[in-house]
Amino acid sequence: MNDNSVGEAQQIIESVWQEMQRSPFVQRELGLAIDRFPEISEREAQRRAALGAEVLGRCAALADAPLEDELRLTLEVARFRASAWAEEANWYWLVFDPMGVGFYALFAPTAYAGGFLLNEVHGTLKAVDVSQEEGRARYLELLSGYAILLRQLHERTLGQAERGIRIPQPQLIQSIELLNAFRKRAVEELAPGDPSLPPDFRSAVERRITDEVACEYDSFIAALHGPAYRDLAPESVGIGQYPGGAEVYASLVRLHTTLDMTPQQVHDRGLSRMDEVARDMAALFARIGFTGTAAEYLDALGKDPRWRARDATALQAMFRRYIDRLDPMIDACFDFRPAAGYDAAPLPEALEGSMSFGFYSSPNGQQDKGLYLFNARNLTAGPLPNIAALNYHELVPGHHFHEASQRENTSLHPIRQHSFVNAFNEGWAEYAATLAGEVGMYREPEEQFGRLMMDAFLTCRLVVDTGMNAFGWSLEQARDYVREHAFMPEQEIRTETIRYSCDIPGQSLAYKLGDEFILAERERMRAVLGERFSLPAFHNAVLKPGALPLPVLADRLRAETAKIGAA
């Protein structure tokens, strides 16, 4: 092995890791004391694009170098991250990555862009220990940094408008609600309530909240409310309507799936897969003797108190029931478990209006458990036969099992401990929900229907995400398609379709395509190995390396299959 090649690969990896650590999300996971918030500017996008291009060039020079397997895998993860960075200057006015993890968002004041980021900001501020002078000084600096971040989000939004890229009217309503909710949180939550703190510090905090943070919120909200913005905001949705949007969307499809697929190929796969789900649902109804429609079946469940939850406490109990049900089966499927515990808890109120279900939050310096933060407002509004499938996707054996075990795997380079590859992360989580069904976790017909509901809903994404962003579908056309095929509550249909078309276009494609990919690789491995196939060994081969682009995962699994076959 060439020592020069090894040294160069290690240097490339280290440069990418240093850049990854600029993300507040990664800093939080590392338990670091965050002393600044990310810069959201075109200048920053240009800096990172230059770094990405440099890394790609250096990786290309090592394409044929003889590197040992683990080093090669780590270099592939570094190359994957750099490939998106290299485009950020070109993409900036259409999509940007506020969290620095690969979630490229169209507009800043949206749930999965600014909402996620501002939630992290509040979590960071709440974690600061202000009992000592050093912490108090840091708190004040972070408050000023919060105001600067808001100004940059505002400036990007106005810069987009100057280029004919305005938030569509349906999202604009939610954007203003989101900013108002976070302004309220800032005023109510960020002033330290401890009367023993020095009065001058408490006064300084109140001034910065009022004169800087709240002032920036007011300016941002007023700009979106103003006729110069509001009257020119389009009714139509989707990134494809903006200059350069079609090309960027095609790139986002490849980024989020890690597959060489066009929007048309994804759309067509969604249509054909929806036919498969419909056949499975018809077979379920035939088996249980139900002669009505899926909508009628769901309506009946809405009247059955067994499949409803009256409040967040009842919802949490429902999630815990499915957690307990799976626990005895874990050792049959895996020969390891993450050490960190896990649970479900309510979503912050400021995010309830613009997120459908919620999101998984991995263990970090601010929380010792992995948490699925669920939207109690939405989920208590309708029947819940899909909670089992949602639980297994979000917690164990889904996101929590993968992400917590990845963070705990100290044999990995940090770049892989903290790797995020959307197709892998969401593909694994959806594979986990499928696996749960294979080991008997959907015991009641209602739970089996709920799993098919979730399958249909995620399959709809392949159709409507591409439909709105690439093929000119209207928001109502997309919503009608989801209403017809996925039977989700109306509020969730409304927020989800906004998510695909105005927030993080292309991200939703990872779930079912990733699930299908991992399932296909498992069955290929089983066919080759026959009786020597082991489900825990397959899961080891998928999870132990950390999140990988799907083609790299396939190469890894083929190598592992050959190794087992030769033993």
ZITAPE-V726168 format. One record per backbone hydrogen bond with DSSP energy under -1.0 kcal/mol. NH is the residue of the N-H (numbers start at 1). CO is the residue of the C=O. E is the energy in kcal/mol with one decimal. If there is no record, write none. Layout:
NH & CO & E
NH & CO & E
This chain:
6 & 2 & -2.2
7 & 3 & -2.7
8 & 4 & -2.4
9 & 5 & -2.7
10 & 6 & -2.5
11 & 7 & -2.1
12 & 8 & -2.4
13 & 9 & -2.4
14 & 10 & -2.3
15 & 11 & -2.1
16 & 12 & -2.1
17 & 13 & -2.5
18 & 14 & -2.4
19 & 15 & -1.6
20 & 16 & -2.5
21 & 17 & -1.8
22 & 19 & -1.8
23 & 20 & -1.8
27 & 23 & -2.5
28 & 24 & -2.4
29 & 25 & -1.8
30 & 26 & -2.0
31 & 28 & -1.2
32 & 27 & -2.4
45 & 41 & -1.9
46 & 42 & -2.3
47 & 43 & -2.1
48 & 44 & -2.4
49 & 45 & -2.3
50 & 46 & -2.1
51 & 47 & -1.9
52 & 48 & -2.8
53 & 49 & -2.6
54 & 50 & -2.1
55 & 51 & -2.5
56 & 52 & -2.4
57 & 53 & -2.1
58 & 54 & -2.1
59 & 55 & -2.7
60 & 56 & -2.4
61 & 57 & -1.4
62 & 59 & -1.3
63 & 60 & -1.4
65 & 62 & -1.4
67 & 65 & -1.3
72 & 68 & -2.4
73 & 69 & -2.6
74 & 70 & -2.2
75 & 71 & -2.3
76 & 72 & -2.1
77 & 73 & -2.0
78 & 74 & -2.2
79 & 75 & -2.6
80 & 76 & -2.4
81 & 77 & -2.2
82 & 78 & -2.3
83 & 79 & -2.0
85 & 81 & -1.8
86 & 82 & -2.5
87 & 84 & -1.6
88 & 85 & -1.8
91 & 87 & -2.2
92 & 88 & -1.4
94 & 91 & -2.7
95 & 91 & -2.9
96 & 105 & -2.0
104 & 102 & -1.1
105 & 96 & -3.4
106 & 503 & -3.0
110 & 108 & -2.3
114 & 108 & -2.1
115 & 110 & -3.0
117 & 113 & -2.4
118 & 114 & -3.3
119 & 115 & -1.9
120 & 116 & -1.9
121 & 117 & -2.2
122 & 118 & -2.4
123 & 119 & -2.2
124 & 120 & -2.7
125 & 121 & -2.4
126 & 122 & -2.5
127 & 123 & -1.1
128 & 125 & -1.1
136 & 132 & -2.1
137 & 133 & -2.5
138 & 134 & -2.1
139 & 135 & -2.3
140 & 136 & -2.0
141 & 137 & -2.0
142 & 138 & -2.5
143 & 139 & -2.1
144 & 140 & -1.9
145 & 141 & -2.3
146 & 142 & -2.4
147 & 143 & -1.8
148 & 144 & -2.1
149 & 145 & -2.5
150 & 146 & -2.3
151 & 147 & -2.1
152 & 148 & -2.2
153 & 149 & -2.4
154 & 150 & -2.4
155 & 151 & -3.0
156 & 152 & -2.4
157 & 153 & -1.8
158 & 154 & -2.3
159 & 155 & -2.6
160 & 156 & -2.4
161 & 157 & -1.7
162 & 158 & -2.0
163 & 160 & -1.2
164 & 161 & -1.8
165 & 160 & -2.7
169 & 234 & -3.1
172 & 168 & -2.7
173 & 169 & -1.6
175 & 171 & -3.0
176 & 172 & -2.2
177 & 173 & -1.9
178 & 174 & -2.6
179 & 175 & -2.5
180 & 176 & -2.4
181 & 177 & -2.2
182 & 178 & -2.3
183 & 179 & -2.4
184 & 180 & -2.3
185 & 181 & -2.1
186 & 182 & -2.6
187 & 183 & -2.3
188 & 184 & -2.4
189 & 185 & -3.2
190 & 186 & -1.4
197 & 194 & -1.6
202 & 198 & -2.1
203 & 199 & -2.5
204 & 200 & -2.1
205 & 201 & -2.6
206 & 202 & -2.1
207 & 203 & -2.3
208 & 204 & -2.2
209 & 205 & -2.5
210 & 206 & -2.6
211 & 207 & -3.6
212 & 208 & -1.4
213 & 208 & -2.3
214 & 209 & -3.7
216 & 212 & -2.2
217 & 213 & -2.2
218 & 214 & -2.6
219 & 215 & -2.2
220 & 216 & -2.4
221 & 217 & -3.0
222 & 218 & -2.4
223 & 219 & -1.9
224 & 220 & -1.8
225 & 221 & -2.1
226 & 222 & -1.7
229 & 226 & -1.4
230 & 226 & -3.0
231 & 227 & -1.5
238 & 501 & -1.0
241 & 238 & -1.2
242 & 239 & -1.6
245 & 242 & -2.5
248 & 244 & -1.9
249 & 245 & -2.7
250 & 246 & -2.0
251 & 247 & -1.6
252 & 248 & -2.4
253 & 249 & -2.4
254 & 250 & -1.5
255 & 251 & -2.4
256 & 252 & -2.9
257 & 253 & -1.7
258 & 254 & -2.0
261 & 259 & -2.0
266 & 262 & -2.2
267 & 263 & -2.6
268 & 264 & -2.6
269 & 265 & -2.1
270 & 266 & -2.2
271 & 267 & -2.0
272 & 268 & -2.3
273 & 269 & -2.5
274 & 270 & -2.1
275 & 271 & -1.2
276 & 272 & -1.3
277 & 273 & -2.2
278 & 274 & -2.3
279 & 275 & -1.9
280 & 276 & -2.0
281 & 277 & -2.3
282 & 278 & -2.3
283 & 279 & -2.2
284 & 280 & -1.9
285 & 281 & -2.3
286 & 282 & -2.2
287 & 283 & -2.0
288 & 284 & -1.9
290 & 285 & -2.2
297 & 293 & -2.2
298 & 294 & -2.6
299 & 295 & -2.2
300 & 296 & -2.0
301 & 297 & -1.9
302 & 298 & -1.7
303 & 300 & -1.1
304 & 301 & -1.5
307 & 304 & -2.0
308 & 305 & -1.3
315 & 311 & -2.1
316 & 312 & -2.6
317 & 313 & -1.9
318 & 314 & -1.8
319 & 315 & -2.3
320 & 316 & -2.3
321 & 317 & -1.8
322 & 318 & -1.4
323 & 319 & -1.9
324 & 320 & -2.5
325 & 321 & -1.7
326 & 322 & -1.7
327 & 323 & -1.4
329 & 326 & -2.6
330 & 327 & -1.1
333 & 330 & -1.3
334 & 330 & -2.2
343 & 370 & -2.0
345 & 372 & -2.5
347 & 374 & -2.8
351 & 348 & -1.9
352 & 349 & -1.2
354 & 351 & -1.1
359 & 373 & -1.5
361 & 371 & -3.4
364 & 367 & -2.9
365 & 28 & -2.2
370 & 341 & -2.5
371 & 361 & -2.8
372 & 343 & -2.2
373 & 359 & -2.8
374 & 345 & -2.2
375 & 357 & -3.6
376 & 374 & -1.2
379 & 375 & -2.6
380 & 376 & -2.1
381 & 378 & -1.3
384 & 307 & -2.8
387 & 384 & -1.3
390 & 386 & -2.5
391 & 387 & -2.9
392 & 388 & -2.3
393 & 389 & -1.7
394 & 390 & -2.5
395 & 391 & -2.8
399 & 393 & -2.3
401 & 395 & -1.7
402 & 398 & -2.3
403 & 399 & -3.3
404 & 400 & -2.2
405 & 401 & -1.2
406 & 402 & -2.2
407 & 403 & -2.3
408 & 404 & -1.9
410 & 408 & -1.5
412 & 409 & -1.6
416 & 413 & -2.0
417 & 413 & -1.9
418 & 414 & -1.9
419 & 416 & -1.1
425 & 421 & -3.2
426 & 422 & -2.6
427 & 423 & -1.1
428 & 424 & -3.3
429 & 425 & -1.7
430 & 426 & -2.2
431 & 427 & -2.5
432 & 428 & -2.7
433 & 429 & -1.4
434 & 430 & -1.8
435 & 431 & -3.1
436 & 432 & -2.3
437 & 433 & -1.1
438 & 434 & -1.6
439 & 435 & -1.6
440 & 437 & -1.5
441 & 436 & -2.6
443 & 441 & -1.1
448 & 444 & -2.1
449 & 445 & -2.5
450 & 446 & -2.3
451 & 447 & -2.1
452 & 448 & -2.0
453 & 449 & -2.6
454 & 450 & -2.2
455 & 451 & -2.4
456 & 452 & -2.9
457 & 453 & -2.6
458 & 454 & -2.6
459 & 455 & -2.1
460 & 456 & -2.4
464 & 460 & -3.0
465 & 461 & -2.2
467 & 463 & -2.0
468 & 464 & -2.7
469 & 465 & -2.0
470 & 466 & -2.5
471 & 466 & -1.2
473 & 467 & -2.6
478 & 474 & -2.1
479 & 475 & -2.4
480 & 476 & -2.5
481 & 477 & -1.7
482 & 478 & -2.2
483 & 479 & -2.8
484 & 480 & -2.2
485 & 481 & -1.9
486 & 482 & -3.0
493 & 489 & -2.1
494 & 490 & -2.4
495 & 491 & -2.3
496 & 492 & -2.6
497 & 493 & -2.0
498 & 494 & -1.3
499 & 495 & -2.1
500 & 496 & -2.1
501 & 497 & -1.6
502 & 498 & -2.7
503 & 499 & -1.1
504 & 499 & -2.0
507 & 504 & -1.5
509 & 506 & -1.4
510 & 507 & -1.4
513 & 509 & -1.0
514 & 510 & -2.2
515 & 511 & -2.2
516 & 512 & -2.7
517 & 513 & -1.9
518 & 514 & -2.5
519 & 515 & -2.5
520 & 516 & -2.5
521 & 517 & -2.3
522 & 518 & -2.2
523 & 519 & -2.4
524 & 520 & -2.1
525 & 521 & -2.3
526 & 522 & -2.5
527 & 523 & -2.3
528 & 524 & -1.9
529 & 525 & -2.5
530 & 526 & -2.5
532 & 529 & -2.0
533 & 530 & -1.9
538 & 534 & -2.3
539 & 535 & -2.5
540 & 536 & -2.3
541 & 537 & -2.3
542 & 538 & -1.8
543 & 539 & -2.9
544 & 540 & -2.4
546 & 543 & -1.9
553 & 549 & -2.4
554 & 550 & -2.5
555 & 551 & -1.9
556 & 552 & -2.2
557 & 553 & -2.6
558 & 554 & -2.2
559 & 555 & -2.1
560 & 556 & -2.2
561 & 557 & -2.4
562 & 558 & -2.3
563 & 559 & -2.1
564 & 560 & -2.4
565 & 561 & -2.7
566 & 562 & -1.8
